[in-house]
Amino acid sequence: MTQQPGVLPSQALRALIDQSVLAAEPAILPDQVQPASLDLRLGTMAVRLRASFLPGKGRSVAERLFEFEMHRFAITEGVVLEKGCVYVVELAERLALPETISAVTNAKSSTGRLDLLVRVITDEGVEFDRIPAGYTGKLYAEICPRSFSVLVRPGMRLNQLRLRQGQAVLTDAELKALNAETPLVSGTAVISEGLGFSVDLKPAEGDLVGYRAKPHAGVIDLDRIGAYDPADFWEELHSRNGQLILDPGAFYILVSREAVCIPPGYAAEMAPFLAMVGEFRVHYAGFFDPGFGHAAADGVGARGVLEVRCHEAPFVLEHGQIVGRLVYERMAEVPDRLYGAGIASNYQGQGLKLAKHFK
């Protein structure tokens, strides 16, 4: 396996599986390995909690569960996780990381587009979705459905794991140099602690700018692809003046104005543009794999879908307003398979698009 700093690619992940650094019961399947990440699978038991928690130094997830547990149940036959409730499910995968490799996790794209909050916690963890170098132990998913109740079963893949060794994040100077070599965004690149992107509220065709989740929709079976009528779950949003007023507590699917691309030797993660802006937040299901929107992976630029939640007060979004940024990282090696290149990627070349569960 390469010793170069950066995000570990698919071939390195397969090597770590062979070495049992990444292990699981049942065994990890070949199609869990993505260009720069590993899909994680739900186990067989869920615990309903009174509140979300982090274990903290010196404490395990198992012992903290006893403090907050309301009841536990098997999900073997498929169960509904109710909107507004908090659950923990032990994942099938476990880690035995060397001291040189750390990990980060994030929700998969379809998970984020359903407003399904999924975060990983670990024994002695002090942050969600961040796993320190050298960690050995189990992984647990905290799941909180926020817009729709969902039906889950063991083996479902709601989030993914990315491994890093050494310093991987590009500085602004490095990002500007990369953009000069391979344009990363349509239009002018706004680079400040990452590549800024803005919201599109003046589409080239028509006036459909997004969707708002309906508050009293039915259950979504996460195994059913292309099965649901969007009108049963979403309200279409139209704008003729390039503005959209966000309602407090509502969840929106919008799209970036810019098409972005991720060259084969890089990966990216979506992050808030400005953490101090409290009126709304982009709920970022945020891993972008090498090849996303890039010609080498049959892409021609792809826009980022934005999962947006408004907070305390109504807030006016304006066309072209910067709402997020992509933080680019170098890969330790170019992956042997790129996003979209024969691996059934759902969102290559996307525009405004709901999760794959909708028709």
C-alpha positions as CSV (number, residue, x, y, z in Angstrom):
1,M,0.0,0.0,0.0
2,T,1.2,3.5,-0.8
3,Q,2.9,5.6,1.9
4,Q,2.1,8.8,0.2
5,P,0.0,11.3,2.2
6,G,-3.6,11.7,1.2
7,V,-7.0,10.0,1.0
8,L,-6.7,6.3,0.5
9,P,-8.1,5.0,-2.8
10,S,-10.1,1.9,-3.6
11,Q,-7.1,-0.3,-4.2
12,A,-5.6,0.7,-0.8
13,L,-9.0,0.0,0.9
14,R,-9.1,-3.5,-0.6
15,A,-5.5,-4.1,0.7
16,L,-6.6,-3.0,4.2
17,I,-9.6,-5.4,4.0
18,D,-7.2,-8.2,3.2
19,Q,-5.1,-7.2,6.3
20,S,-8.3,-7.0,8.5
21,V,-7.6,-3.4,9.3
22,L,-11.2,-3.0,7.9
23,A,-13.3,-6.0,8.9
24,A,-16.9,-6.9,9.3
25,E,-19.5,-9.6,10.2
26,P,-20.7,-10.5,7.6
27,A,-17.6,-10.0,5.5
28,I,-17.2,-6.8,3.5
29,L,-18.6,-7.1,0.0
30,P,-16.6,-6.0,-3.1
31,D,-19.2,-3.4,-4.1
32,Q,-18.9,-1.6,-0.7
33,V,-15.6,-0.2,-1.9
34,Q,-16.0,3.1,-3.7
35,P,-13.3,5.2,-5.4
36,A,-12.3,7.0,-2.1
37,S,-14.5,5.5,0.6
38,L,-16.1,2.3,2.0
39,D,-19.9,2.0,2.4
40,L,-20.9,1.1,5.9
41,R,-23.8,-1.3,6.7
42,L,-26.4,-1.4,9.4
43,G,-26.2,-4.3,11.9
44,T,-29.1,-6.2,13.4
45,M,-30.0,-4.3,16.6
46,A,-31.3,-0.7,17.2
47,V,-31.6,1.2,20.4
48,R,-34.1,4.1,20.8
49,L,-32.5,6.9,22.9
50,R,-33.8,9.8,25.0
51,A,-31.2,12.0,23.6
52,S,-28.1,12.1,21.3
53,F,-24.8,11.8,23.0
54,L,-21.0,11.5,22.6
55,P,-19.3,8.8,24.7
56,G,-16.3,11.0,25.8
57,K,-12.8,10.1,26.9
58,G,-12.5,6.8,28.8
59,R,-16.1,5.7,28.2
60,S,-17.5,3.2,25.7
61,V,-20.7,3.5,23.6
62,A,-22.1,0.4,25.2
63,E,-21.9,1.9,28.8
64,R,-23.4,5.2,27.7
65,L,-26.3,3.5,25.9
66,F,-27.5,2.3,29.3
67,E,-27.8,5.9,30.5
68,F,-30.0,7.0,27.5
69,E,-31.7,3.8,26.3
70,M,-35.5,3.7,26.1
71,H,-35.7,0.3,24.5
72,R,-33.8,-1.9,22.0
73,F,-35.2,-4.0,19.2
74,A,-34.1,-6.2,16.3
75,I,-34.3,-4.8,12.8
76,T,-33.9,-8.2,11.1
77,E,-37.4,-8.2,9.6
78,G,-37.4,-4.5,8.8
79,V,-38.6,-1.8,11.2
80,V,-39.7,1.8,10.9
81,L,-37.5,4.5,12.5
82,E,-39.9,7.3,13.4
83,K,-39.4,10.9,12.3
84,G,-38.1,13.0,15.2
85,C,-36.6,10.1,17.2
86,V,-33.0,9.2,17.9
87,Y,-31.6,5.7,17.4
88,V,-28.2,4.0,17.6
89,V,-27.5,1.0,15.4
90,E,-24.2,-0.9,15.7
91,L,-22.6,-1.2,12.3
92,A,-21.4,-4.4,10.7
93,E,-17.9,-2.9,10.1
94,R,-15.1,-2.5,12.7
95,L,-11.7,-0.9,12.6
96,A,-8.1,-1.7,13.7
97,L,-6.4,1.4,12.4
98,P,-2.6,1.8,12.4
99,E,-1.2,4.9,14.1
100,T,-0.7,6.5,10.7
101,I,-4.3,6.4,9.5
102,S,-7.3,8.3,10.7
103,A,-10.9,8.2,9.4
104,V,-13.8,10.4,8.7
105,T,-17.4,9.4,8.0
106,N,-20.3,11.1,6.3
107,A,-23.8,10.3,5.1
108,K,-24.3,9.0,1.6
109,S,-25.9,11.3,-1.0
110,S,-29.3,9.6,-0.9
111,T,-29.3,9.7,2.9
112,G,-28.7,13.4,3.0
113,R,-31.4,14.1,0.4
114,L,-34.0,12.4,2.6
115,D,-33.0,14.7,5.6
116,L,-31.9,11.6,7.4
117,L,-29.2,12.6,10.0
118,V,-26.7,9.8,10.2
119,R,-23.5,10.2,12.3
120,V,-20.9,7.7,13.5
121,I,-19.9,7.5,17.1
122,T,-17.1,5.4,18.5
123,D,-15.8,4.3,21.9
124,E,-14.2,7.3,23.7
125,G,-15.4,9.5,20.9
126,V,-15.5,13.3,21.4
127,E,-16.7,14.2,17.9
128,F,-19.2,12.9,15.5
129,D,-17.9,11.4,12.3
130,R,-14.2,11.8,13.3
131,I,-12.2,8.7,14.1
132,P,-8.6,9.2,15.4
133,A,-5.5,7.4,14.1
134,G,-5.0,4.1,15.8
135,Y,-8.6,3.5,16.7
136,T,-9.5,-0.1,17.3
137,G,-13.1,-1.1,17.9
138,K,-16.7,-1.0,16.8
139,L,-18.6,1.7,14.9
140,Y,-22.1,2.8,15.7
141,A,-24.5,4.9,13.6
142,E,-26.7,7.5,15.3
143,I,-29.8,7.9,13.1
144,C,-32.4,10.7,13.4
145,P,-35.0,10.9,10.7
146,R,-35.9,14.6,10.5
147,S,-38.4,14.9,7.6
148,F,-39.6,11.3,6.8
149,S,-40.0,8.1,8.8
150,V,-37.9,5.4,7.1
151,L,-38.0,1.6,7.0
152,V,-34.6,0.0,7.6
153,R,-33.1,-3.5,7.5
154,P,-29.7,-5.0,8.3
155,G,-27.1,-4.4,5.6
156,M,-28.5,-1.1,4.4
157,R,-25.8,1.5,3.6
158,L,-26.6,4.9,5.0
159,N,-23.1,6.3,5.4
160,Q,-19.5,5.8,4.3
161,L,-16.0,5.9,5.7
162,R,-13.0,7.7,4.2
163,L,-9.4,7.0,5.4
164,R,-6.5,9.5,5.4
165,Q,-2.8,9.3,6.1
166,G,-0.9,12.5,6.7
167,Q,-1.9,16.0,5.5
168,A,-4.4,15.7,2.6
169,V,-6.2,19.1,2.5
170,L,-5.1,21.5,-0.2
171,T,-4.2,25.1,0.8
172,D,-5.9,27.9,-1.1
173,A,-2.7,28.4,-3.1
174,E,-2.6,24.7,-4.1
175,L,-6.3,24.9,-5.0
176,K,-5.8,27.9,-7.2
177,A,-2.9,26.2,-9.0
178,L,-5.1,23.1,-9.5
179,N,-7.9,25.2,-10.8
180,A,-5.5,26.9,-13.3
181,E,-4.5,23.5,-14.6
182,T,-8.0,21.9,-14.6
183,P,-10.9,24.3,-14.1
184,L,-12.8,23.0,-11.1
185,V,-16.0,25.0,-11.6
186,S,-18.0,26.7,-14.3
187,G,-17.5,30.4,-14.1
188,T,-15.1,32.2,-11.8
189,A,-13.6,30.2,-9.0
190,V,-14.2,31.7,-5.5
191,I,-11.4,30.2,-3.4
192,S,-11.3,30.9,0.3
193,E,-10.7,27.9,2.6
194,G,-12.0,25.8,-0.2
195,L,-14.0,26.3,-3.4
196,G,-17.1,28.4,-2.9
197,F,-20.4,27.5,-4.6
198,S,-23.6,29.4,-4.8
199,V,-27.3,28.6,-5.1
200,D,-29.2,28.6,-8.4
201,L,-32.5,30.4,-8.2
202,K,-32.7,31.4,-11.9
203,P,-32.6,28.2,-13.9
204,A,-31.8,28.2,-17.6
205,E,-35.1,26.5,-18.4
206,G,-38.4,27.0,-16.5
207,D,-38.7,28.3,-13.0
208,L,-38.5,25.2,-10.8
209,V,-35.7,25.9,-8.3
210,G,-36.2,23.2,-5.7
211,Y,-38.3,21.2,-3.4
212,R,-39.6,21.5,0.2
213,A,-40.3,18.4,2.3
214,K,-44.0,18.0,3.2
215,P,-44.5,17.8,6.9
216,H,-46.9,14.8,7.1
217,A,-45.7,12.4,4.5
218,G,-45.6,8.6,4.6
219,V,-42.9,6.1,5.3
220,I,-40.0,5.6,2.9
221,D,-38.6,2.0,2.5
222,L,-34.9,2.7,1.8
223,D,-34.7,-0.5,-0.3
224,R,-37.3,0.8,-2.8
225,I,-35.5,2.6,-5.7
226,G,-37.6,4.8,-8.1
227,A,-40.8,3.7,-6.2
228,Y,-42.3,6.9,-4.8
229,D,-44.2,9.8,-6.4
230,P,-42.4,13.0,-5.5
231,A,-45.7,14.8,-5.1
232,D,-46.5,12.6,-2.0
233,F,-43.4,13.8,-0.2
234,W,-42.3,17.1,-1.7
235,E,-43.7,20.5,-2.7
236,E,-42.2,22.0,-5.8
237,L,-40.7,25.5,-5.4
238,H,-40.8,28.0,-8.3
239,S,-39.2,31.4,-8.4
240,R,-39.4,34.1,-11.1
241,N,-37.4,36.8,-9.3
242,G,-34.3,34.8,-8.1
243,Q,-35.4,34.8,-4.5
244,L,-36.6,32.1,-2.1
245,I,-37.8,32.7,1.5
246,L,-36.8,29.8,3.7
247,D,-39.3,28.8,6.5
248,P,-37.9,28.0,10.0
249,G,-37.7,24.3,10.5
250,A,-38.4,23.4,6.9
251,F,-36.1,21.2,4.8
252,Y,-35.2,22.1,1.2
253,I,-33.5,20.4,-1.8
254,L,-31.8,23.1,-4.0
255,V,-28.9,23.0,-6.4
256,S,-25.7,24.9,-6.9
257,R,-25.4,27.4,-9.7
258,E,-22.0,26.1,-10.6
259,A,-21.1,22.8,-12.2
260,V,-18.1,21.4,-10.4
261,C,-15.6,18.6,-11.1
262,I,-13.2,16.5,-9.0
263,P,-10.1,15.5,-11.0
264,P,-9.0,11.8,-10.6
265,G,-6.2,12.5,-8.2
266,Y,-8.4,14.4,-5.7
267,A,-11.4,14.0,-3.5
268,A,-13.6,16.7,-1.9
269,E,-15.9,17.2,1.0
270,M,-18.8,19.7,1.3
271,A,-18.6,22.1,4.2
272,P,-20.4,25.2,5.4
273,F,-19.3,28.5,3.8
274,L,-19.5,30.5,7.0
275,A,-20.3,28.8,10.3
276,M,-21.4,32.1,11.8
277,V,-24.3,32.5,9.5
278,G,-27.0,31.1,11.7
279,E,-30.2,31.6,9.6
280,F,-29.7,28.5,7.6
281,R,-27.4,25.5,7.2
282,V,-26.5,23.3,4.3
283,H,-27.0,19.8,5.6
284,Y,-24.0,18.4,3.8
285,A,-24.0,14.8,2.9
286,G,-20.6,15.7,1.8
287,F,-18.1,13.2,0.1
288,F,-17.4,13.9,-3.5
289,D,-15.4,11.1,-5.1
290,P,-12.5,11.4,-7.7
291,G,-14.0,11.7,-11.1
292,F,-17.3,13.4,-10.1
293,G,-18.2,15.7,-13.0
294,H,-14.8,15.0,-14.7
295,A,-14.4,14.0,-18.3
296,A,-12.1,11.1,-17.4
297,A,-15.1,9.5,-15.7
298,D,-17.7,10.3,-18.4
299,G,-18.7,13.5,-16.7
300,V,-19.2,16.9,-18.1
301,G,-19.4,18.9,-14.9
302,A,-22.1,18.2,-12.3
303,R,-23.8,20.5,-10.0
304,G,-23.9,20.0,-6.2
305,V,-27.3,19.2,-4.7
306,L,-27.9,21.3,-1.5
307,E,-29.8,20.0,1.5
308,V,-30.8,23.1,3.3
309,R,-32.5,23.6,6.7
310,C,-33.6,27.0,7.9
311,H,-33.3,27.8,11.6
312,E,-34.9,30.4,13.9
313,A,-36.2,33.1,11.5
314,P,-37.4,33.2,7.9
315,F,-34.5,33.9,5.6
316,V,-34.3,35.2,2.0
317,L,-31.9,33.3,-0.3
318,E,-30.8,35.2,-3.4
319,H,-29.7,33.7,-6.7
320,G,-25.9,33.5,-6.7
321,Q,-25.6,33.7,-2.9
322,I,-22.6,31.6,-1.7
323,V,-23.9,28.9,0.6
324,G,-21.1,26.4,0.9
325,R,-17.6,25.3,-0.1
326,L,-15.8,22.2,-1.3
327,V,-12.7,21.4,0.6
328,Y,-10.4,19.5,-1.8
329,E,-7.9,16.8,-0.7
330,R,-5.2,15.0,-2.6
331,M,-5.5,11.3,-3.1
332,A,-2.6,9.1,-1.9
333,E,-2.9,7.4,-5.4
334,V,-5.4,7.8,-8.3
335,P,-8.2,5.2,-7.7
336,D,-8.4,2.2,-10.0
337,R,-12.0,3.1,-10.6
338,L,-13.5,6.6,-10.8
339,Y,-16.9,7.9,-9.8
340,G,-19.4,7.2,-12.6
341,A,-17.0,5.0,-14.6
342,G,-18.9,1.7,-14.7
343,I,-19.8,1.6,-10.9
344,A,-23.4,2.5,-11.1
345,S,-23.0,6.0,-9.7
346,N,-26.4,7.6,-9.2
347,Y,-25.6,11.3,-9.5
348,Q,-23.0,11.7,-12.2
349,G,-23.9,14.7,-14.4
350,Q,-26.7,15.7,-12.1
351,G,-28.7,18.9,-11.8
352,L,-31.6,19.5,-9.4
353,K,-32.4,15.9,-8.4
354,L,-34.2,14.2,-5.5
355,A,-32.9,11.0,-3.9
356,K,-32.9,7.8,-6.0
357,H,-36.1,6.5,-4.1
358,F,-38.3,8.9,-6.1
359,K,-39.6,8.4,-9.6
